[in-house]
Amino acid sequence: MKQLGRIAVLGGGTWATALAKIILTQQTHINWYMRRPEQIEEFLKIGHNPFYLSNVPFNIDRISFFSDINDLVSNSDTLILAVPSPFLKLHLDKLKKESGFEDKFIISAIKGIIPPENLLVTDYLMTYYNIPSDRLAIVAGPCHAEEIAMERLTYPTIACSDREKASEVAALFTNRFVKASVSDDVVGMELAAVLKNVYAIASGVCHGLKYGDNFQAVLVSNAIQEMKRFIAAVSPVEREILDSAYVGDLLVTAYSSFSRNRTFGSMVGRGYSVKSAQIEMEMIAEGYYGTKCIKEMNEKYMVHIPIADAVYRILYDNSPAKHEIKRLREDILK
């Protein structure tokens, strides 16, 4: 663990809180960045995150909080990114060059894509911050924060182009209720993490429209095929799409009551407007942004992804959900 040095978590939400819980089972101390000083002040008073996973207690003596990202980066060696993908740039744009961001080891726990460039998080960091691929890792696989909070068994996958470094990070993420494995398929797993949110919205829409479990199974089976086609077109390397980091993450996001993307889709299926569903949820459904990014990426690759296209039309073209799912039901799904 020495090579990873001082560990920092960036983000104040549910996922960041779950990650902090995991890391503190292996580290005696972490640094933690939250952009709102009032959230930090309340955390220090009550000993837990005041807004997210508030049932998870923390020993605040083992945490140094920062609301200035430059101070955090200057005092950390390994950074775990756990902020919503649409807002990552807002945080990173605050960095000063002298902070030395480019010499850090970065672990992206962001299951999204960076708009409007439509770049995966690791591609964005390599392109705009000149961070080499062997200093970048990702957290993939089925990892609902709420289940981590309850210490239910969780199996993430750590991917890095350098498998030895992936193994070191996996050790950081392994404890009695988390069992991390390793991979070098960074691009494939990042894409799977984006796509599974899109398909979870589709699953939620069908749930909201009162389609049953039989239909959901057909929808998800076809979504797996779409995922396989799209990832292969973007990153044509050998991989087993049925591994938990790909299909496992899709399944849990499509079916779990903890899935915010499924919840968002279900609200749209029940008749909420996209905007009203977003407001009522009070949390980010990454799939909303990911849907547009995938649509725009596919202008280059031209992969047949009818489910993702249907979700796009529902969310961005204001096409009635009932019409789009009927179209899938009659013409696409089999």
Protein Blocks (a to p, Z undefined) as FASTA:
>chain_A
ZZnmpaddedjbfklmmmmmmmmmmbcbdcdddfblklmmmmmmnopafkgoklbccdfk
lpccdfbfklmmmmpfbdcdfbdfklmmmmmmmpcfklommmpccddfbdcdddfklpaf
klmmmmmnopafklcccdedjddfklmmnopacddddddfblklmmmmmmmmgcfkbccd
ddfblmlmmmmmmmmmmmmmmmmmmmmnopafklmmmmmmmmmmmmmmmmmmmmccdddf
kbmklmmmmmmmmmpmklmklmmmmmmmnopafklmmmmnopacfklmmmmmmmmmmmmn
opacfklmmmmmmmmnopafklmmmmmmmmmgZZ
